[in-house]
Amino acid sequence: MPKLTLNGNEIEIADGTTVAVAILSSGIDNFRSSVTSESRGPLCGMGICFECRVTINGEKHQTSCTRVAEEGMEIVTGE
């Protein structure tokens, strides 16, 4: 089971879990805020809408629904 860091907290997830599912499983549903400060999270689940963007390993604006979570990944929501 891979371990990763989500907003500074270490979590453990099942193999093959997407980053979006890892975040949602941790009880977080606000992945980012829109330009008008509205909460955003996964919508399409296939990387087309870009609502689930998060920072992964320091790289901003990564679609979390299309990335499989990996050991040691650092994920930050709300940026």
Secondary structure, DSSP 8 states (H G I E B T S, - for coil): --EEEETTEEEE--TT-BHHHHHHHTT----EE-TTS-EE--SSSSSSS-TTEEEETTEEEEETTSSB--TT-EEE---
